[in-house]
C-alpha cells in the first residue's frame, strides 16, 4: 500500500475524515459558505488570469451546486485550507474539479490529502476512472506535477471538452494499480 493509499484509507475511517495530514478534516461542504465562496472565486480569478477566455472550465458556486457534483473542503481548526470536487460523469467515470489549495497552506501535503480523499470517495462510489482538465501554462505546472505524482496520466479530451493547446487532460484508472506515492 502506498503513502497515498494509506492517506485515502485514513481519510475514509469514521471520525477521521481527512486525517491524511495531522490536524486536518476533509468533508463535504456547502459551496455557498462564505469562506468556500471566497476560495472558489480566487480559484476562478487565478484560472482566468492564466487562460484565454472561453477555456476556463472551473466551476463557480452555481456549478458546484449541481447535484452531480460533491464539493469537499479541507479545514484545520475551522480554517479553510483547500477545496476540491468530484463530478459524476456516467456510471463508471467521474471528474476531479475545482481543486485549489489556499496559498498559505501550500507545501504541507494538503493538496495530496484532498486528492487522496476524493479518489477514495470515487472508489467507494464504484467509479472506475477519474479524469481532470487543467491548464497547460507554466502557472499550472505545480498542479500537473501533483496529479502526475499520484498516478494521473495524459489523455485526450473527455466529456464535452474539445482539444485545446491551453489545456492538459489527465486520467487515472481506479480498477488498476493503486495511486503512486
DAGI-V253166 format. One record per residue. N is the residue number from 1. RES is the residue in one small letter. PHI is phi in radians with two decimals (* if undefined). Layout:
n: {N;N}
res: {RES;RES}
phi: {PHI;PHI}
This chain:
n: {1;2;3;4;5;6;7;8;9;10;11;12;13;14;15;16;17;18;19;20;21;22;23;24;25;26;27;28;29;30;31;32;33;34;35;36;37;38;39;40;41;42;43;44;45;46;47;48;49;50;51;52;53;54;55;56;57;58;59;60;61;62;63;64;65;66;67;68;69;70;71;72;73;74;75;76;77;78;79;80;81;82;83;84;85;86;87;88;89;90;91;92;93;94;95;96;97;98;99;100;101;102;103;104;105;106;107;108;109;110;111;112;113;114;115;116;117;118;119;120;121;122;123;124;125;126;127;128;129;130;131;132;133;134;135;136;137;138;139;140;141;142;143;144;145;146;147;148;149;150;151;152;153;154;155;156;157;158;159;160;161;162;163;164;165;166;167;168;169;170;171;172;173;174;175;176;177;178;179;180;181}
res: {x;x;x;x;x;x;x;x;x;x;x;x;x;x;x;x;x;x;x;x;x;x;x;x;x;x;x;x;x;x;x;x;x;x;x;x;x;x;x;x;x;x;x;x;x;x;x;x;x;x;x;x;x;x;x;x;x;x;x;x;x;x;x;x;x;x;x;x;x;x;x;x;x;x;x;x;x;x;x;x;x;x;x;x;x;x;x;x;x;x;x;x;x;x;x;x;x;x;x;x;x;x;x;x;x;x;x;x;x;x;x;x;x;x;x;x;x;x;x;x;x;x;x;x;x;x;x;x;x;x;x;x;x;x;x;x;x;x;x;x;x;x;x;x;x;x;x;x;x;x;x;x;x;x;x;x;x;x;x;x;x;x;x;x;x;x;x;x;x;x;x;x;x;x;x;x;x;x;x;x;x}
phi: {*;-1.43;-1.02;-1.19;-1.10;-1.12;-1.10;-1.12;-1.12;-1.11;-1.13;-1.64;-1.18;-0.98;1.38;-2.23;-0.93;1.34;-1.36;-1.11;-2.08;-0.90;1.48;-1.84;-2.38;-1.90;-2.68;-1.12;-2.37;-1.61;-1.04;-1.48;-1.03;-1.03;-1.23;-1.14;-0.95;-1.08;-1.23;-1.12;-1.11;-1.09;-1.04;-1.11;-1.08;-1.04;-1.06;-1.17;-1.37;-2.07;-2.16;-1.20;-0.97;1.52;-2.03;-1.74;-2.05;-1.11;-1.44;-1.49;-1.02;-1.06;-1.14;-1.27;-1.48;-0.99;-1.04;-1.40;-2.01;-2.04;-1.69;-2.04;-2.13;-2.03;-2.31;-2.35;0.98;1.51;-1.38;-1.30;-1.87;-2.84;-2.32;-2.92;-2.39;-2.11;-1.94;-1.28;-1.68;-2.76;-0.94;-2.02;-2.19;-2.34;-2.18;-1.43;-2.26;0.91;-1.29;-2.72;-1.87;-1.00;-0.92;-1.17;-1.74;-1.23;1.44;-1.98;1.50;-1.16;-1.06;-1.12;-1.13;-1.12;-1.07;-1.01;-1.10;-1.13;-1.13;-1.07;-1.12;-1.05;-1.07;-1.07;-1.47;1.53;-1.23;-1.87;-2.67;-2.16;-2.10;-2.68;-2.27;-2.41;-1.37;-1.68;-1.25;-0.95;-1.09;-1.69;-1.01;-1.06;-1.14;-1.07;-1.12;-1.09;-1.06;-1.10;-1.14;-1.79;1.91;-1.19;-2.20;-1.05;-2.59;-1.46;-0.99;-2.33;0.98;-1.66;-1.26;-1.95;-1.00;-2.71;-1.21;-1.61;-2.21;-2.04;-1.87;-2.41;-2.53;-2.42;-1.42;-1.62;-1.66;-1.76;-1.03;-1.21;-0.97;-1.41;-1.36}
